[in-house]
């Protein structure tokens, strides 16, 4: 694991930060790793809230142990509802939007369907950042046009505007240096076409040192894989496996 503090450009610019993106963009992994980096850099109090009420996999709640150990306040259903595949919106969420204290990262559901939950908090969201996570190796976001189409759908659904991008191009375990470097040109074109900045890009920790000097000025956040799919329980570091995940 690369042991670095995040560059200054990676720090949040508003107290409320909504992380959105299409399915497969890796927004939950980015949210968790970013929160851990910010906690290490001294941001406190720091909250991360699970607002993904659509997809039961790859949710930030899966990393609750390392987050809480780092001092991050994790806002998720507790008890029997922790792993439930239910559209639960906690009452604490509205309070987080309205509070004037601390920094709050909201891990929002994928695509326009997942982002729709933000519209239910209309009037409660003050100044905010809404950052679209972009994986240029996904079919619908492989081009600037596709990324902007996804952005428009999410903005219409959420009632909020995207204020920046996070480049998170990956092929899961098959991600190589070339995967990352090829994405940089697309992100540069995206900035120009949309007049919206790429706030930072990510790289697997094993590729961080090789990639950081090829990122063409983008700050780079190294990622440690913390979220694993339920069909790979042997690789999951935190989910208790005393019960089967699926009933056949």
C-alpha positions in Angstrom: 0.0 0.0 0.0 1.4 3.4 -1.0 1.6 5.6 2.0 0.9 9.2 0.8 -1.1 12.2 1.8 -3.6 13.4 -0.8 -2.5 16.4 -2.8 -4.2 19.7 -1.9 -6.4 19.5 -5.1 -8.0 16.4 -3.7 -9.4 18.0 -0.6 -13.2 18.8 -0.8 -14.1 22.3 -1.8 -17.5 22.2 -0.1 -18.8 20.6 3.2 -21.2 18.4 1.2 -19.8 16.1 -1.5 -22.1 13.8 -3.5 -20.3 11.0 -5.4 -22.3 9.8 -8.4 -21.6 7.8 -11.6 -22.9 4.9 -13.7 -22.8 1.3 -12.7 -19.3 -0.1 -12.8 -17.6 3.3 -12.4 -16.3 2.3 -9.0 -17.8 5.3 -7.1 -18.2 3.4 -3.8 -14.5 2.3 -3.9 -13.5 5.8 -4.6 -15.7 7.2 -1.8 -14.2 4.8 0.7 -10.6 5.3 -0.3 -11.0 9.1 -0.5 -12.6 9.2 3.0 -9.7 7.2 4.4 -7.2 9.5 2.8 -9.0 12.6 4.1 -9.2 11.2 7.6 -5.4 10.5 7.5 -4.8 14.0 6.3 -6.7 15.4 9.4 -10.1 16.2 8.1 -12.4 16.0 11.1 -15.3 15.5 11.8 -15.7 13.4 8.6 -18.8 11.5 7.6 -19.6 9.0 4.9 -23.2 8.2 4.2 -24.5 5.2 2.1 -27.2 6.6 -0.2 -27.1 3.7 -2.6 -30.7 2.3 -2.3 -30.6 0.6 -5.7 -27.6 -1.8 -5.9 -26.9 -4.1 -2.9 -23.3 -4.8 -4.0 -20.2 -2.7 -3.6 -21.7 -0.3 -1.1 -19.5 1.8 1.2 -21.0 0.1 4.3 -18.9 -3.0 3.4 -15.8 -1.1 4.6 -17.3 0.1 7.8 -14.5 -1.5 9.9 -11.5 0.4 8.4 -13.5 3.6 8.1 -14.5 3.6 11.7 -11.0 2.6 12.8 -9.8 5.7 10.9 -12.2 8.0 12.8 -14.7 8.3 9.9 -18.4 8.5 11.0 -20.3 5.9 8.9 -24.0 6.6 8.4 -25.6 3.3 7.4 -28.5 1.1 8.6 -27.5 -0.9 11.7 -28.5 -4.2 13.2 -30.5 -6.5 11.1 -30.8 -4.0 8.2 -27.1 -3.6 7.7 -26.9 -6.1 4.8 -30.5 -5.8 3.8 -31.4 -5.2 0.2 -33.9 -2.6 1.1 -34.3 1.1 0.0 -33.6 2.5 3.5 -33.0 6.3 3.8 -32.0 7.1 7.4 -33.3 10.3 9.1 -29.7 11.3 9.8 -29.1 11.9 6.1 -31.2 15.1 6.0 -29.4 16.3 9.1 -26.0 15.7 7.4 -27.1 17.8 4.5 -28.3 20.7 6.7 -25.5 20.6 9.3 -22.8 23.3 9.3 -20.3 21.0 10.9 -17.7 18.7 9.4 -17.4 17.2 5.9 -19.9 14.7 4.6 -19.3 12.4 1.6 -22.5 10.8 0.1 -22.1 7.6 -1.9 -25.1 7.8 -4.2 -26.6 5.0 -6.2 -25.6 4.4 -9.8 -27.0 5.9 -13.0 -29.9 8.3 -13.1 -32.1 5.8 -11.1 -29.7 5.8 -8.2 -29.2 9.6 -8.3 -33.0 10.2 -8.1 -32.8 9.9 -4.3 -31.0 13.3 -4.1 -34.2 15.0 -5.5 -36.0 14.0 -2.3 -33.7 16.3 -0.4 -34.6 19.4 -2.5 -34.2 22.5 -0.4 -32.0 20.7 2.3 -28.8 20.6 0.3 -26.7 23.8 0.7 -23.5 24.5 -1.2 -22.2 21.2 -2.5 -19.8 19.4 -4.8 -21.3 16.7 -7.0 -18.5 14.7 -8.6 -19.1 12.2 -11.4 -16.9 9.2 -11.3 -15.8 8.2 -14.8 -14.5 4.8 -16.0 -13.6 5.2 -19.6 -13.5 1.4 -20.0 -17.3 1.1 -19.4 -19.5 0.9 -22.6 -21.6 4.0 -21.9 -18.7 6.2 -20.7 -15.9 5.3 -23.1 -16.2 8.6 -25.0 -16.7 12.2 -24.1 -20.2 12.1 -25.7 -21.2 9.1 -23.6 -19.9 10.7 -20.4 -21.8 13.9 -21.1 -25.0 11.9 -21.9 -24.7 10.1 -18.5 -24.1 13.4 -16.8 -27.2 15.0 -18.3 -29.3 12.0 -17.2 -28.0 12.2 -13.7 -28.4 15.9 -13.4 -32.0 15.7 -14.6 -32.8 12.9 -12.2 -31.1 14.4 -9.1 -32.0 18.0 -9.7 -28.3 18.9 -9.0 -25.4 19.9 -11.2 -22.2 18.1 -11.7 -19.4 20.3 -10.5 -16.4 18.1 -11.3 -15.2 14.7 -12.4 -13.1 11.9 -10.8 -11.3 9.7 -13.3 -11.4 6.1 -12.1 -10.7 4.1 -15.2 -10.1 0.4 -14.3 -10.6 -3.2 -15.4 -10.8 -4.6 -11.9 -7.9 -6.9 -11.3 -6.8 -6.7 -14.9 -6.0 -2.9 -14.7 -2.6 -2.1 -16.1 -0.6 1.1 -16.5 -1.8 1.4 -20.1 -5.4 1.3 -18.9 -4.8 4.4 -16.9 -2.6 6.4 -19.4 -5.1 5.8 -22.2 -7.9 7.4 -20.1 -6.0 10.7 -19.6 -6.5 12.0 -23.1 -10.3 11.4 -22.9 -10.4 13.2 -19.5 -8.5 16.2 -21.0 -11.0 16.3 -23.9 -13.8 16.0 -21.4 -12.6 19.0 -19.4 -12.5 21.1 -22.6 -15.8 20.0 -23.9 -17.7 20.5 -20.7 -15.8 23.3 -19.1 -15.8 21.3 -15.9 -12.6 20.2 -14.1 -11.4 16.7 -13.4 -10.8 17.0 -9.7 -8.5 14.0 -9.5 -7.8 10.6 -11.0 -7.2 7.3 -9.2 -4.8 4.4 -9.6 -4.4 1.0 -8.0 -1.8 1.4 -5.3 0.5 -1.0 -7.1 0.5 1.3 -10.1 0.6 4.6 -8.3 4.3 5.4 -8.6 4.4 4.4 -12.3 1.3 6.4 -13.2 1.6 9.7 -11.1 4.2 11.2 -13.5 2.1 10.3 -16.6 -1.2 11.7 -15.3 -0.6 15.0 -17.2 -1.1 17.2 -14.1 -4.1 15.5 -12.6 -3.7 14.8 -8.9 -3.7 11.0 -8.3 -5.3 9.2 -5.4 -4.0 5.6 -4.9 -6.7 3.0 -4.3 -6.6 0.0 -2.1 -9.3 -2.6 -3.0 -11.6 -2.7 0.0 -15.0 -3.7 -1.6 -15.4 -7.2 -3.0 -18.4 -8.8 -4.8 -20.4 -11.3 -2.8 -19.6 -14.0 -5.3 -16.0 -13.8 -4.1 -16.5 -14.3 -0.4 -13.0 -15.7 0.1 -11.5 -12.3 -1.0 -13.9 -10.1 1.1 -12.0 -8.8 4.2 -15.0 -7.7 6.2 -18.3 -9.3 5.3 -19.3 -12.0 7.9 -19.9 -15.3 6.1 -21.8 -17.2 8.7 -24.9 -17.2 6.4 -25.3 -17.9 2.7 -25.7 -14.8 0.5 -28.2 -16.5 -1.8 -30.9 -19.1 -1.3 -31.1 -21.7 -4.0 
